[in-house]
């Protein structure tokens, strides 16, 4: 039974870490999110060290189910927010690239007078 309580505590720790990661993502604190990702992966790894789920007592399984559901829901939302951020970064990189190309093109032409026959 003690192992079952340890398993429950690990799921609760994983949920806490998952919720913190979601909050960091929503507030745009990307550097801190990376540190929490390591904590999250460590917590998941600890869960794999527990025995087979069939050995878990029924009452503990009933307590773990909603925690696991919330962890999965957090992950889905986190992935969606991260995808939005990736799309934003992709747009910014594209804009930066276009701006760089414009600056390079106009920089070469600065100080020159162009006539229609030069184009």
N, C-alpha and C positions, 0 to 999 in steps of 0.2 A: 504494500500500500504506500510505503514511503517513496518508492520509485514513481508511483502514479502521481503523487503530489509534486515531486520534482518535475515530472513531465508537464503538469499543469502550470507550474511556475515558469517553466521555460516558454510555454505558449503565451503566457501573460507578458513575459519579457519581450517576446517577439512582437506582440501586439503593441506594446508601448513604443518600441523602436519603430515599428511600421507607422504608427500615428505621428511620431515625431518627424519622420521622413516626409510624410504627407504635409505636415504643417510647414516644414522648411521649404518644400517645393512651392506651396501656395504663396509663401512670402518672398520667393525668389532668392533664397539664401543657398545658392548652389554649392559654394565651397564647403559649407557645413554639412550639406546633404551627402557629400562624398565620404566624410568621416562617419556618418551614420550608416552608410552602406556597408562599411566594414563591420560595424556592430551587428547589423542585420544578418550578414552572411555568417558571422560567428555564431549567432543565436540559432540560425538554421542548422549549422553544422552540429551544434550541441544536441539538437533534437534527433539527429540521425544516430546518436550514440545510445539512445534509449532502445529498449527491447521492442519486439514486434507489437503492433497496435492491438493484436488479439489478446495480449496479456493485460491490457488496461481495463480496470474495473469499469463497469457500466456507468456508475454515477460520475466518474471522472470523464468518461467519453462524452457524457451529456454536457458537462461543463466546458469541455474543449471545443465542441461543435460550434457554438456561437462565436467563440474567440477565433477559431479558424476561418469562419465565414467572414468575419470583420477584417481579418488579415488579408484574405483574398480580395475583398471589396476595396481595401486600401491599395492593394497592388494594382488593381485594374485602374483606379483613379490616378494613381501615381504614374503609371505607364502613359495614360492619356495626357497628363500634364507635361510629362517629359517629351512626348511626341510634339506637343504644341511648342515647347521650348526649342526643340530641334528645328521645327519649321521656321520659327522666328530667327534662329541663328543662320539657317540656310538663306533666308531672305536678306539678312544683314551682310552675309558674306558675298552674296550676289551683288548687292548694292555697292559694297566696298570695291569689288572687282570692277564693276562698270565705272565707278568714280575714278579708280586708278587708271583705267584705260583712257578715260576722257582727259584726265590731267596729263597723262603721258603724251597723248595726241596733241592737245593744245599747247603743252609745254614746248614741244618741238617747233610749233608754228609761231610761238610768241616772238614779237619783234619783226616778223616777216609780213610783207604785204602780199596778199594773194589776189590774183586776177582770175577771172573765170576760165581763162585758158590754162591755168596752173592746176586746176582740179581734175 
